[in-house]
Amino acid sequence: MRIVTLDFETYYDKEYSLSKMNTEEYVRDPRFEAIMLGIKEDNGVAYTVLGPDIKHALEGLQLDKCAVVAHHAHFDGFILSHRYGVKPAVWLDTLSMARGVVDGQLSLGSLAKWAGLPPKGNEVVAAMGKRLADFTPTELAAYRKYCKNDVELTYQLMLKLFAHHSKQEMQIADMVIRTFTEPVLELDKELLQELHDTLTGQKVAALLMCGASRESLMSNNKFADALKKLGVTPPMKLSKATGKQTYAFSKVDPGMKALQEHPDPKVQALVSARLGVKSTLAETRAMRMIQMADRGPAPVYLQFSGAKRTGRLSGGDKMNWQNNARNKEVSDTTVLGGTIITPDGRATLNEYGSKTTKTSLGDYRTKDCHELGLRDVILAPEGHVLVVVDSSNIEARALALLARQDDAVERFRLKEDPYCYMASKIFGMEINKKDHPEQRRLGKIAVLGLGYGMGAGKFEETCAAQGIRLKPSQAQLTVDIYRSTMHKVPAFWRTSEEGFIHMRTGTKKWVVPDMIYTDKECFVLPSGRRIRYPGLTKNDMGSWAYTADNTLTDLYGGKAVENIVQAVARDIVMEQTLKISKQGYRVVLSAHDEAVMCVPESEAEACLDFALATMRTPPAWCSTLPLDAEGGYHKSYGGVDK
């Protein structure tokens, strides 16, 4: 297959640029102009074509039969698809390939320096505010040289990065890029407007319910107390000035960024108010989607290997499609600060709701009633449905297998409820899902939360955030019961931490026999991917740390196990999702352990059956792992009953 490397240079100015707009908005804007396209065919000499000649050049390249290389293929690919109707046979994206391999900045210039390639140049700065007709011959010649250099750098970078990825990983990256470059999902604008209005009301209500004042927002201690009242542990960081732990409450601190997307709207409102942000991220996302609905099908921007340690997908481009929280079931028609879909299918109002009562979600059965959310506004196009399949307890299953906790693996094989089992141990009585929902919920929090070294204090806080109040003694007892019941898990923490010694020297040591071993500053997974810990070091106190984004980050056995388990779970789900895609079912979204396909209505049952069977079948490299999945289909993402 021929390899063609491409790079678009496009018009931008102070107001119209990717720094102020997301990719979809920028490319679909009427101000868009492709000034030139850099092209390199296989290992030939790079050349450029100017805007008026691009369409003809693309027709001659026949990219539908080629592998196309680009740096940030979401951008170049969306231009190809939206502006020229071109869809390559294969995508190779050097930005995606660099994630998980290179620590630090991933711009083309930074990666060129990392790879020992010539410098990128900065002629693009002089192009600001200039359309093709505005360039002098001298300026245009310099810009064309700059563009050709970008193409050469991208091609050389691809050759260097290619060896770090398997064929399967490249196929997964291609699948992920196409959820953005070839969009099909539709958005319900009226329902989005209703949701936006409701979220605005929720924010006001949340601040009132929190009792937040300007004083509490500006005082670190009082703001920390306000977070604690909502069951949230205030984020901390190491102070460069004192060398001691201090609150991490600035807008650039990762902990505060994460709290802006907390599932509790009261937490979102409190954090946004502290940061001086007028809208919560949920409001902002809803407004972006309202605007997107007018421009065409919704591109789903996902970053391949966006999570640096685990390689999980992540959101990006000022949108986080992975954080459209699951709908909350309700039993009546009134919830403070939220619009409710009632048993008769109508959207009812409440004190902070909006004026409309329209919903286009179709017929809802009583058990489908839930609080209106972003999933509800995401729709399949006419004549199609969304098939949603979710891998059940994948992390808990993977942890049991990797830790060699054979009795837990066997319970999964027998389809026993792991949460009821743990709850039965905690309460010393037989717990079942029907008669003991609250006790089971504690068992679930224990199973999902205690596998990575969490102590009693943190567990108490985690339970409080989910509405379960425990005494310190109860939290400690639960931790002790978990660790004695799952006794191989703490042993796995210790084995993983012992592996750090071998990682420093680059020697091979099996952490999980025949599955995971150590190499220089990394764990090597069965898929061949690596969990990297650059600059791994041990201080005089015996604690381990590594360097992430120029910051020293603590590392310990439980944290390493969390990374390993999540990475293995990612590999399982992505391999399964790719298999579903290869069967011909179009993958339009992947959210953590969930795959979403858009298919014609007539293919819904067949797609669902195949997807469920696929996600219940473990890959060959973990063939003894019992898996399960649940799924369903509906016109709307939120309407799927699993």
Number of C-alpha atoms within 10 A of each C-alpha: 9 13 19 24 26 27 26 24 20 20 19 20 12 10 10 17 18 17 10 12 15 17 22 24 18 19 22 16 13 8 10 18 16 18 21 23 24 24 26 22 17 16 13 10 11 21 18 22 18 18 16 12 12 19 16 10 15 17 12 9 14 14 19 13 14 20 17 24 26 25 27 19 25 28 21 21 28 25 22 21 17 17 15 14 12 20 21 18 14 21 25 25 25 26 22 25 26 24 21 21 18 16 18 13 13 19 15 19 19 15 23 19 13 15 15 10 15 13 15 19 14 11 15 15 9 10 20 15 13 14 16 17 8 11 13 10 9 8 14 18 12 13 23 21 17 18 27 21 20 28 27 25 22 26 25 16 23 21 11 14 18 15 10 15 15 13 10 13 21 19 17 19 24 20 22 25 27 27 22 25 25 22 18 18 23 19 25 18 19 16 24 25 18 21 25 24 21 24 27 20 18 22 24 14 19 21 18 12 10 16 11 18 15 10 10 17 20 13 12 17 13 15 22 18 16 21 20 15 13 18 20 20 16 20 17 16 16 15 12 9 6 8 9 10 11 15 16 18 21 12 16 9 14 14 18 22 16 12 20 21 20 19 14 15 20 21 24 24 31 27 25 23 20 21 16 11 12 11 16 22 20 25 18 16 20 24 18 16 23 20 15 19 18 11 13 16 18 23 24 27 27 26 22 26 22 17 15 18 21 23 22 23 21 21 18 15 15 15 19 19 20 18 17 18 15 15 19 12 15 17 14 13 18 17 16 15 22 24 29 28 26 22 18 11 20 20 25 19 21 17 15 20 25 21 12 14 16 13 19 16 21 12 13 17 12 16 12 21 24 26 21 23 25 23 19 26 27 25 26 25 18 10 10 19 23 32 30 27 27 23 22 17 17 23 22 20 23 23 25 23 22 24 22 19 18 14 13 20 24 15 15 20 15 10 12 12 15 20 22 23 20 26 28 17 17 23 14 9 10 12 23 16 13 7 9 13 13 13 20 25 18 21 25 19 18 24 21 14 18 23 25 21 19 16 15 20 14 14 21 23 21 20 19 17 17 15 11 16 15 15 11 14 12 14 21 17 14 26 24 17 17 22 17 12 16 22 15 18 26 21 16 24 23 17 17 25 21 15 24 28 18 19 23 19 12 14 15 16 18 18 22 17 10 10 15 21 22 26 21 18 24 22 27 21 19 15 18 14 21 24 23 23 24 17 13 21 20 16 8 6 6 8 11 19 20 18 15 17 9 9 10 16 15 15 18 18 22 22 18 24 25 18 18 25 25 22 23 26 24 21 21 22 24 24 21 23 26 21 17 23 18 13 12 10 24 20 23 26 25 24 19 18 21 20 25 23 24 26 25 15 18 11 14 21 14 12 27 23 13 16 29 22 16 21 28 18 19 18 16 8 12 16 10 13 22 20 22 21 20 18 20 21 25 21 23 25 26 25 24 20 15 11
